[in-house]
């Protein structure tokens, strides 16, 4: 998809909005100019008609006389070369003077009546007044109509419009300059943000701390959140690569050695012994690889696990029942103790993985005839999930090594944990990482009577599910 300029888009919309508002203002100005020009001209028409009406008199015979003053028509003259027409009509005598073919509208009262029409091929506007003149004994009504062509008022309206358009053009130009400057300044934080990110090296995934306005703060938060997730994923990949390179090196070397021995063996018993050792090494590599994949999944879920209410008792019972066949193979008495239900904050799949590692380690290393108990009980700080065995247990130094993550540790250091070839330390390390995701901590201590190992996690209490 082709990139577009936010600056150009903002400027385009703002300029279009300004232009539309300017056109609407011009249309309103044009209507106002027409009303103003018509109002001014109408007042002049009425003034001229009043001047003529004042010149109407009655002679001795009772006949109306009209002596139209020059000034009454002079006021209608203009530079636009308007044409002026008039007529005076007496009642009931009819037409007295002026243009007899000039149409007019008979007023109902004293108020002037205006009308627009065409006279002799010219558009005109006329004003008609009705007045009365007294003879002493009675009053004689008459009407005065004055009309002029509309050239002057149209010219006045155009002049008003042109002056308004010029002012609006200057105003719009000023607004456009201010808008351009304002948009440019407003978008500078985005340019600075882009420069800050562009200067980062590929390995620099620290949060962005650029000074940005509130409107861009959400974008910075989203970028920082994404960088945090990316950092988690990169670290998980690095951990997986480092762990795999160290943990798979030994079993693969054993397999290579045993294959060489098989090739050199001259007797079937020696060949079978080498094959058995190679098989054990392959099984160990398979277990280590499986645990590395689980560890990578836990690393990827760091900070993003969707925690919710989980029935710890139900999960523990199901996992215990699932591990019974494995316990029977090792001659281990596996059991469960706990209430009917207990809910804690966790993620079901990861919780099952945590418990599976603890139970699997206990069964594998407690020894034949041992007793392993999965226990769920109330704790002052929440719900305690524990796995206890009565086997040989671990020394304090071995517990420390078992909980430490395998990030490039030497093979010699890893052998400090007994039976490391079976992946014992990895199971506890994975369980510790999962517990940390639940905002909890894996505790390792001697079992009852100082024998065996007690592995426990205290989960935050959660309300019972529906």
Residue pairs with C-beta under 8 A, 6 or more apart in sequence:
6 187
6 190
7 183
7 184
7 187
10 183
10 187
11 179
11 180
11 183
14 179
14 183
15 176
15 179
18 172
18 175
18 176
18 179
19 172
22 168
22 169
22 171
22 172
25 164
25 168
26 161
26 164
26 165
26 168
29 160
29 161
29 164
29 165
29 168
30 157
30 161
32 160
33 156
33 157
33 158
33 160
33 161
33 164
34 153
34 157
36 156
36 157
36 160
37 152
37 153
37 154
37 156
37 157
37 160
38 125
38 153
40 153
40 156
41 125
41 148
41 150
41 152
41 153
41 156
42 114
42 125
42 127
44 75
44 76
45 76
45 112
45 114
45 125
45 126
45 127
45 146
45 147
45 148
46 112
46 127
46 129
47 75
48 72
48 73
48 75
48 76
48 86
48 127
48 146
49 112
49 127
49 128
49 129
49 144
49 145
49 146
50 129
51 69
51 71
51 72
51 75
52 66
52 68
52 69
52 72
52 86
52 88
52 144
52 146
53 129
53 131
53 142
53 144
55 66
55 67
55 68
55 69
55 72
56 64
56 65
56 66
56 88
56 131
56 133
56 142
56 144
57 64
57 65
57 67
57 133
58 64
58 65
58 133
58 134
58 135
58 140
59 65
62 135
62 140
63 93
64 90
64 93
64 96
64 133
64 140
64 142
66 88
66 96
66 97
68 86
68 88
68 97
73 84
73 86
76 82
76 84
76 146
76 148
77 84
78 151
78 152
79 152
79 155
80 151
80 152
80 154
80 155
81 151
82 148
82 149
82 150
82 151
82 152
83 122
83 124
83 148
83 149
84 146
84 147
84 148
85 98
85 99
85 102
85 119
85 124
85 126
85 146
85 147
85 148
86 98
86 99
86 102
86 144
86 145
86 146
86 147
87 95
87 96
87 97
87 98
87 99
87 100
87 102
87 104
87 144
87 145
88 95
88 96
88 97
88 98
88 142
88 143
88 144
88 145
89 95
89 96
89 104
89 142
89 143
89 145
90 96
90 140
90 141
90 142
91 140
91 141
91 142
91 143
96 142
98 145
99 119
101 119
102 119
102 126
102 145
102 147
103 117
103 119
103 126
104 115
104 126
104 128
104 143
104 145
105 113
105 115
105 128
106 113
106 128
106 130
106 143
107 113
107 128
107 129
107 130
107 143
109 130
110 129
110 130
110 131
112 127
112 128
112 129
113 127
113 128
114 125
114 126
114 127
114 128
115 125
115 126
115 128
116 123
116 124
116 125
116 126
116 150
117 123
117 124
117 126
118 124
119 147
122 149
123 149
123 150
124 147
124 148
124 149
124 150
125 147
125 148
125 150
125 153
126 145
126 146
126 147
127 145
127 146
127 147
128 143
128 144
128 145
129 143
129 144
129 145
130 141
130 142
130 143
131 141
131 142
131 143
131 144
132 139
132 140
132 141
132 142
133 139
133 140
133 142
134 140
189 210
189 211
189 212
189 213
189 216
190 216
192 210
192 211
192 212
193 208
193 210
193 212
193 216
193 219
193 220
196 208
196 210
197 208
197 223
205 227
205 228
205 230
205 231
205 234
206 227
207 224
207 227
207 228
208 220
208 223
208 224
208 227
210 220
212 219
212 220
228 303
229 303
229 304
232 299
232 300
232 302
232 303
232 304
233 300
235 299
236 296
236 299
236 300
236 302
237 296
239 295
239 296
239 299
239 405
239 407
240 292
240 293
240 295
240 296
240 299
242 406
242 407
242 408
243 292
243 295
243 406
243 407
244 289
244 292
246 406
246 408
246 409
246 410
246 411
246 414
247 288
247 292
247 406
247 414
247 426
248 285
248 288
248 289
249 411
250 411
250 421
251 281
251 282
251 284
251 285
251 288
251 421
252 281
252 285
254 277
254 278
254 281
255 278
255 281
255 282
255 285
258 274
258 275
258 277
258 278
258 281
259 274
259 278
261 270
261 274
262 271
262 274
262 275
262 278
265 271
265 274
284 421
284 422
284 423
287 422
287 423
288 423
288 426
291 423
291 426
291 427
291 430
292 426
294 353
294 430
295 426
295 429
295 430
295 433
298 350
298 353
298 430
298 433
298 434
298 437
299 433
301 347
301 350
301 437
302 433
302 437
305 347
305 350
305 437
305 438
306 347
307 345
307 346
307 347
307 438
308 345
308 346
308 347
308 462
309 343
309 344
309 345
309 462
309 463
309 464
309 465
310 343
310 344
310 345
310 346
310 347
310 348
310 351
310 462
311 341
311 342
311 343
311 465
312 342
312 343
312 344
312 346
312 351
312 376
312 383
312 385
312 459
313 338
313 339
313 340
313 341
313 342
313 376
314 341
315 348
315 351
315 352
315 355
316 336
316 338
316 355
316 374
316 376
316 385
317 336
317 338
318 352
319 352
319 355
319 356
319 359
319 374
320 334
320 335
320 336
320 359
320 374
322 356
323 334
323 356
323 359
323 360
323 363
324 334
326 360
326 363
327 333
327 334
327 363
327 372
330 363
330 364
330 368
331 368
331 369
332 362
332 363
332 366
332 368
332 369
332 370
332 371
332 372
333 369
333 370
333 371
333 372
334 359
334 363
334 372
334 373
334 374
335 371
335 372
335 373
335 374
336 373
336 374
336 375
337 373
337 374
337 375
337 376
337 377
338 374
338 375
338 376
338 377
339 376
339 377
339 378
341 464
342 376
342 377
342 378
342 383
343 383
343 461
343 462
343 463
343 464
343 465
344 382
344 383
344 385
344 459
344 460
344 461
344 462
345 438
345 439
345 459
345 460
345 461
345 462
346 438
346 459
347 437
347 438
350 434
350 437
350 438
351 434
351 438
353 430
353 434
354 430
354 431
354 434
354 435
354 457
355 374
355 385
355 387
357 427
357 428
357 430
357 431
358 387
358 427
358 428
358 431
358 455
359 372
359 374
359 387
360 427
361 424
361 427
361 428
361 455
362 370
362 372
362 387
362 388
362 389
362 391
362 453
362 455
363 372
364 419
364 422
364 424
365 389
365 391
365 392
365 418
365 419
365 422
365 424
366 372
366 389
366 390
366 391
366 392
366 452
366 453
367 391
367 392
370 389
370 390
370 391
370 452
371 389
371 390
372 387
372 388
372 389
373 387
373 388
373 389
374 386
374 387
375 384
375 385
375 386
375 387
375 388
376 383
376 384
376 385
376 386
377 383
377 384
377 386
378 384
379 458
381 458
381 460
382 440
382 458
382 459
382 460
382 461
383 458
383 459
383 460
383 461
384 456
384 457
384 458
384 459
385 456
385 457
385 458
385 459
386 454
386 455
386 456
386 457
387 454
387 455
387 456
388 447
388 448
388 452
388 453
388 454
388 455
389 447
389 452
389 453
390 447
390 448
390 449
390 451
390 452
391 451
391 452
391 453
392 451
392 452
393 446
393 447
393 451
393 452
393 453
394 402
394 417
394 418
394 444
394 453
397 416
398 416
398 417
398 418
399 444
401 413
401 414
401 416
401 417
401 425
402 417
402 424
402 425
402 428
402 429
402 444
403 428
403 429
403 432
403 442
403 444
404 429
405 429
405 433
406 414
406 425
406 426
406 429
414 420
414 425
417 424
417 425
418 424
428 442
428 444
428 455
431 442
431 455
431 457
432 441
432 442
435 441
435 442
435 457
438 457
438 459
438 460
439 460
440 457
440 458
440 459
440 460
441 457
441 458
442 455
442 456
442 457
443 454
443 455
443 456
443 457
443 458
444 453
444 454
444 455
445 453
445 454
445 456
446 452
446 453
446 454
447 453
447 454
448 454
